[in-house]
């Protein structure tokens, strides 16, 4: 694998792949959280206060897809790395706690920063 004109050694390639996967998981966490916000703060009030059930019929499946994408990305990410059980449990529970994936995004951002820092110190 190459970056620009420089060839990456195997450990750099692995670190780059882990970083990409972490970023994908963080984006999936944010998407899941944002769709839940829209569902709870826009669609549900529109359904119950304004009598517009079509809004929840539109947003509900989008949120469901975002939830499944987060779960899939979580499985793909933790299966390939050295994750502590507590981190995996936290990321899993966050999917079921309202707005928990926003907290997960913070954990994932810190892991990304640590991975980048390890790459810079190891280079």
C-alpha positions as CSV (number, residue, x, y, z in Angstrom):
1,X,0.0,0.0,0.0
2,X,1.3,3.5,-0.8
3,X,0.6,7.0,0.5
4,X,1.7,9.5,-2.0
5,X,5.1,8.5,-3.2
6,X,5.9,6.5,0.0
7,X,5.3,2.8,0.4
8,X,3.6,1.9,3.7
9,X,5.0,-1.0,5.8
10,X,2.5,-3.6,6.9
11,X,1.9,-2.1,10.4
12,X,1.2,1.3,8.9
13,X,-1.3,-0.3,6.4
14,X,-3.0,-2.0,9.3
15,X,-3.2,1.2,11.3
16,X,-4.6,3.1,8.3
17,X,-7.2,0.4,7.8
18,X,-8.2,0.6,11.5
19,X,-8.4,4.3,11.3
20,X,-10.7,4.2,8.3
21,X,-12.9,1.6,10.1
22,X,-13.1,3.7,13.2
23,X,-14.1,6.8,11.2
24,X,-16.8,4.8,9.4
25,X,-18.2,3.6,12.8
26,X,-18.1,7.1,14.2
27,X,-20.1,8.3,11.1
28,X,-22.6,5.5,11.5
29,X,-23.0,6.4,15.2
30,X,-23.6,10.0,14.4
31,X,-26.1,9.1,11.7
32,X,-28.0,6.8,14.0
33,X,-28.1,9.5,16.7
34,X,-29.2,12.2,14.3
35,X,-32.0,10.1,12.8
36,X,-33.2,9.4,16.4
37,X,-33.2,13.1,17.1
38,X,-35.3,13.8,14.0
39,X,-37.6,10.9,14.9
40,X,-38.1,11.9,18.5
41,X,-38.1,15.7,18.1
42,X,-39.7,16.2,14.7
43,X,-41.6,13.1,13.5
44,X,-43.3,12.0,16.7
45,X,-44.5,15.5,17.6
46,X,-45.7,15.9,14.0
47,X,-47.6,12.6,14.3
48,X,-49.2,13.2,17.7
49,X,-49.6,17.0,17.7
50,X,-50.3,17.8,14.1
51,X,-51.9,14.5,13.0
52,X,-49.2,13.8,10.4
53,X,-48.4,10.1,10.7
54,X,-46.7,10.1,7.3
55,X,-43.7,11.8,8.9
56,X,-43.0,8.9,11.2
57,X,-43.6,6.5,8.3
58,X,-40.9,8.2,6.4
59,X,-38.4,8.8,9.2
60,X,-38.9,5.5,11.0
61,X,-37.4,3.3,8.3
62,X,-34.5,5.7,7.8
63,X,-33.7,5.5,11.5
64,X,-34.1,1.7,11.4
65,X,-31.6,1.6,8.5
66,X,-29.2,3.9,10.4
67,X,-29.5,1.6,13.5
68,X,-28.7,-1.5,11.5
69,X,-25.8,0.2,9.8
70,X,-24.4,1.2,13.2
71,X,-24.8,-2.4,14.5
72,X,-23.1,-3.8,11.4
73,X,-20.2,-1.3,11.5
74,X,-19.8,-2.0,15.2
75,X,-19.5,-5.8,14.5
76,X,-17.1,-5.2,11.6
77,X,-15.0,-2.8,13.7
78,X,-14.7,-4.8,16.9
79,X,-14.2,-8.1,15.2
80,X,-11.0,-6.9,13.6
81,X,-9.2,-5.2,16.5
82,X,-8.1,-5.5,20.1
83,X,-11.1,-4.0,21.9
84,X,-11.8,-4.3,25.6
85,X,-15.0,-5.9,26.6
86,X,-16.1,-2.8,28.4
87,X,-15.7,-0.7,25.2
88,X,-17.7,-3.2,23.2
89,X,-20.4,-3.3,25.8
90,X,-20.5,0.5,26.0
91,X,-20.8,0.8,22.2
92,X,-23.5,-1.9,22.1
93,X,-25.6,-0.5,24.9
94,X,-25.3,3.0,23.4
95,X,-27.3,1.8,20.4
96,X,-30.2,1.1,22.7
97,X,-30.0,4.2,24.9
98,X,-31.6,7.3,23.5
99,X,-28.8,9.5,22.2
100,X,-26.2,7.1,23.5
101,X,-24.4,6.9,20.1
102,X,-23.4,10.6,20.5
103,X,-21.4,9.5,23.5
104,X,-20.0,6.6,21.5
105,X,-18.8,9.1,18.9
106,X,-16.7,10.8,21.6
107,X,-15.1,7.4,22.6
108,X,-14.4,6.7,18.9
109,X,-12.9,10.1,18.3
110,X,-10.5,9.5,21.2
111,X,-9.6,6.1,19.8
112,X,-8.9,7.7,16.4
113,X,-6.7,10.3,18.0
114,X,-4.8,7.6,19.9
115,X,-4.3,5.6,16.8
116,X,-3.0,8.7,14.9
117,X,-0.7,9.5,17.7
118,X,0.7,6.0,17.8
119,X,1.3,6.2,14.1
120,X,3.1,9.4,14.4
121,X,5.3,8.3,17.3
122,X,6.0,4.9,15.6
123,X,7.0,6.4,12.3
